[in-house]
Amino acid sequence: MLEIIFYLDNEIILVRINGKKITFASPQFGAKEADIDGLKLDYAGVCREFPDLELAKDWREQSIQRFKSKIALMNSEEEIAEYIINDLRKFGYVPKYKQKAGFRPQVIK
């Protein structure tokens, strides 16, 4: 299991990777975890990432499916973590710590 902590303004976001299962949580709001299906996606952000979905009525479902397909092709939790770090950085999320299997957190530079 691998955990990554991001900051977005004054909000803390926890991303937990356990094999191919990825959950997202905000410890400030009770740390209830949700997978990608339970997240509120920004239409403008999805259109920026996937311009072909701009006119699609089922843009949310298609973007979630593309995310899951991309994750399924990755071989390790480390590879998934690097993808998520690089992807969320584009949207203003600042990665701060990465913790693997309960060991001490490492600062992400």
DAQUICOR-V199576 format. One record per residue. N is the residue number from 0. RES is the residue in one letter. OMEGA is omega as a letter, one per 20 degrees, with the letter a starting at -180 (* if undefined). Layout:
BEGIN
n = {N:N}
res = {RES:RES}
omega = {OMEGA:OMEGA}
END
This chain:
BEGIN
n = {0:1:2:3:4:5:6:7:8:9:10:11:12:13:14:15:16:17:18:19:20:21:22:23:24:25:26:27:28:29:30:31:32:33:34:35:36:37:38:39:40:41:42:43:44:45:46:47:48:49:50:51:52:53:54:55:56:57:58:59:60:61:62:63:64:65:66:67:68:69:70:71:72:73:74:75:76:77:78:79:80:81:82:83:84:85:86:87:88:89:90:91:92:93:94:95:96:97:98:99:100:101:102:103:104:105:106:107:108}
res = {M:L:E:I:I:F:Y:L:D:N:E:I:I:L:V:R:I:N:G:K:K:I:T:F:A:S:P:Q:F:G:A:K:E:A:D:I:D:G:L:K:L:D:Y:A:G:V:C:R:E:F:P:D:L:E:L:A:K:D:W:R:E:Q:S:I:Q:R:F:K:S:K:I:A:L:M:N:S:E:E:E:I:A:E:Y:I:I:N:D:L:R:K:F:G:Y:V:P:K:Y:K:Q:K:A:G:F:R:P:Q:V:I:K}
omega = {a:r:r:r:r:r:r:a:r:r:r:r:r:r:a:a:r:a:r:a:a:r:a:r:r:a:a:a:r:r:r:a:r:r:a:r:a:a:r:a:r:a:a:r:r:r:r:a:a:a:a:a:a:a:a:r:a:a:a:a:a:a:r:r:r:r:a:r:r:r:a:a:a:a:a:r:r:r:r:r:r:r:a:r:a:a:a:r:a:a:r:r:a:r:a:a:r:a:a:r:r:r:a:r:r:r:r:a:*}
END
